[in-house]
Amino acid sequence: MSRRCRLRIRRPRGPAELAAAGLTFAAGTALLLPGLRVLFGALVTHWQWPSLFLLVVAGAGALRAGLTRSRQRRDRVRRMGLSFRADQLDAMDDRAFEEALRDLMIRDGWRALRVGGGGDQAADVTAEHPLLGRTVLQAKHTRTGAKVGAPVLYAVNGTAGPVHGAQHAVVVTNGGFTRDARAWGARHHIHLVDRERLHQWAQDGAALHELLALPTRPRRMLRRAA
């Protein structure tokens, strides 16, 4: 194997070599000084460019921190702005319950409309979001703790996409769901909000789309199950 050649700098020996080294250093310094003068002059003349760069970097950091604080502040305001306790929801009639769901969607950043009533075609609330698409909510209010059965989900699935053009379908109740309803909803991507999830949404202030983990870029409308 060949050896690598290493450059070794030998110390000057004797007055003659010292003098030669001094002359070499002086010549090198003389060559470097004009360049240093030009560089220093450019910095003095164009001082605003480095300063501008530093200002841009500092401004970007401040903007990012400000946006983070602003988002956190909006989240606090949103969570404190509108909430419903379980007993308040239980005491509502069907219409008031639907209106409460609409208002909660608006709180979460959706453009929502109550459409419940006769001929609503299994959609009591429709909501639009610029990133999440369209969602339909079917409200099932109970004062007896009743459970929602699978037939309700059949109706929602049949109209959510074909009739309402929705990417997401949600059934919300202040009660619960039967085992069959939960199994059928999981198979056909119908989101279920029971009493526990409703508490997290309405009282704790969590956004519904975060609770349900709705995708930010829905690809297609819901299709009716075969």
C-alpha positions in Angstrom: 0.0 0.0 0.0 1.4 3.4 -0.9 2.0 5.9 1.8 0.3 9.3 1.6 2.7 12.2 1.3 2.3 14.7 4.1 3.4 18.3 3.8 5.5 19.3 6.8 6.5 22.9 7.4 10.0 23.1 8.8 10.9 25.9 11.2 13.3 28.5 9.7 16.9 27.8 10.7 19.4 30.6 11.0 19.1 34.4 10.3 18.9 34.0 6.5 15.8 31.7 6.6 14.2 33.9 9.3 14.6 36.9 7.0 13.2 35.0 4.0 10.2 33.9 6.1 9.6 37.5 7.2 9.8 38.8 3.6 7.3 36.1 2.5 4.9 37.0 5.3 5.1 40.7 4.4 4.5 39.9 0.8 1.5 37.8 1.5 0.1 40.4 3.8 0.6 43.1 1.2 -1.4 40.9 -1.3 -4.2 40.3 1.2 -4.6 43.8 2.4 -6.2 45.2 -0.8 -8.7 42.4 -0.8 -9.6 43.0 2.8 -10.0 46.7 2.1 -12.3 45.9 -0.8 -14.4 43.5 1.4 -14.5 46.0 4.3 -15.5 48.8 1.9 -18.3 46.7 0.4 -19.6 45.9 3.8 -19.6 49.6 4.7 -21.1 50.7 1.4 -23.7 47.9 1.3 -24.3 47.5 5.0 -28.0 47.3 4.4 -27.9 43.9 2.8 -26.5 41.9 5.7 -28.7 43.9 8.0 -31.7 43.2 5.8 -30.9 39.5 5.9 -30.7 39.5 9.6 -34.0 41.5 9.8 -35.7 39.0 7.5 -34.5 36.0 9.6 -35.6 37.7 12.9 -38.9 38.8 11.3 -39.7 35.3 10.1 -39.0 33.9 13.6 -41.2 36.6 15.2 -44.0 35.9 12.7 -43.9 32.2 13.3 -44.0 32.7 17.1 -46.9 35.3 16.7 -48.9 32.9 14.5 -48.5 30.1 17.1 -49.6 32.4 19.9 -52.5 33.6 17.8 -53.6 30.1 17.0 -53.4 29.1 20.7 -55.4 32.2 21.6 -58.1 31.4 19.0 -58.3 27.8 20.3 -58.8 29.1 23.9 -61.5 31.6 22.7 -63.2 28.9 20.7 -63.3 26.5 23.6 -64.6 29.1 26.0 -67.0 30.7 23.5 -69.7 28.0 23.2 -70.3 24.9 25.3 -73.3 22.8 26.4 -73.4 20.6 29.5 -75.0 17.2 29.3 -78.0 18.2 31.3 -78.6 21.2 29.0 -78.6 18.9 26.0 -80.9 16.4 27.7 -83.4 19.1 28.4 -83.7 20.3 24.8 -86.3 19.3 22.3 -85.4 17.9 18.9 -85.2 21.3 17.2 -83.1 22.9 19.9 -80.7 19.8 19.8 -80.3 20.2 16.1 -79.6 23.9 16.4 -77.0 23.2 19.1 -75.2 20.8 16.8 -75.3 23.4 14.1 -73.8 26.1 16.4 -71.1 23.7 17.6 -70.1 23.1 14.0 -69.9 26.8 13.4 -67.7 27.1 16.5 -65.4 24.6 15.0 -64.9 26.6 11.8 -67.6 25.1 9.6 -70.3 26.9 7.6 -73.3 25.0 8.9 -77.0 25.0 8.3 -79.9 23.3 10.1 -82.1 21.5 7.6 -84.0 19.2 10.0 -87.7 18.7 9.8 -90.0 17.0 7.4 -88.3 15.9 4.2 -84.8 16.4 5.5 -83.7 13.1 4.0 -81.7 11.9 7.0 -79.7 15.2 7.3 -80.6 17.5 10.2 -77.4 19.6 9.8 -75.2 20.2 6.7 -71.8 21.7 7.1 -69.1 22.8 4.7 -65.3 23.2 5.4 -62.7 24.5 2.9 -60.4 21.6 3.6 -62.6 18.9 5.0 -65.5 19.0 2.4 -69.1 18.5 3.2 -70.5 16.7 6.3 -74.1 15.7 7.1 -75.2 15.2 10.7 -78.3 13.2 11.7 -79.4 14.1 15.2 -81.1 11.6 17.5 -82.2 13.2 20.7 -83.5 11.1 23.6 -84.7 11.8 27.1 -84.8 8.1 28.1 -81.2 7.1 27.3 -82.4 5.1 24.3 -79.9 3.6 21.9 -79.9 4.3 18.2 -80.2 1.2 16.0 -78.7 0.3 12.6 -81.8 1.3 10.5 -81.0 4.9 11.2 -77.6 4.4 9.7 -79.1 2.7 6.7 -81.1 5.9 5.9 -78.1 8.2 6.5 -75.8 6.1 4.3 -78.4 6.1 1.5 -78.7 9.8 1.2 -75.4 11.3 2.6 -73.5 11.0 -0.7 -76.2 10.6 -3.4 -78.6 13.3 -2.2 -76.4 15.7 -0.1 -73.1 15.3 -1.9 -71.3 14.7 1.4 -67.9 13.2 2.0 -68.7 12.5 5.7 -71.8 11.3 7.5 -72.2 11.6 11.3 -75.0 10.4 13.6 -75.1 12.3 16.9 -77.1 11.2 20.0 -77.1 12.1 23.6 -77.8 8.4 24.2 -75.9 5.4 22.8 -75.8 3.0 19.9 -76.7 -0.6 19.6 -74.0 -3.2 18.9 -75.3 -3.7 15.4 -75.3 0.0 14.7 -71.7 0.3 15.8 -70.6 -2.6 13.6 -72.5 -1.4 10.6 -71.2 2.1 11.0 -67.6 0.9 11.2 -68.0 -1.1 8.0 -69.6 1.7 6.0 -67.7 4.7 7.4 -70.6 6.3 9.2 -69.2 8.2 12.2 -71.0 7.8 15.5 -71.1 10.4 18.3 -72.5 8.9 21.5 -73.0 10.5 24.9 -69.3 10.4 25.8 -68.1 11.8 22.6 -70.8 14.4 22.6 -69.5 15.5 26.0 -66.0 15.9 24.7 -67.3 17.9 21.7 -70.0 20.1 23.3 -68.6 20.7 26.8 -64.8 20.1 26.7 -64.5 22.0 23.5 -62.7 19.5 21.2 -63.5 20.0 17.5 -65.7 17.3 16.0 -63.4 16.7 13.0 -60.5 16.2 15.4 -62.5 13.7 17.5 -63.5 11.8 14.4 -60.1 12.2 12.7 -61.7 13.3 9.5 -59.3 13.4 6.6 -58.3 16.9 5.4 -58.6 16.0 1.7 -61.6 13.8 1.1 -61.3 12.0 -2.2 -64.9 11.2 -3.0 -68.5 11.3 -1.8 -70.0 8.6 0.3 -71.5 5.8 -1.8 -74.6 3.9 -0.9 -73.9 0.5 0.5 -74.9 -2.4 -1.7 
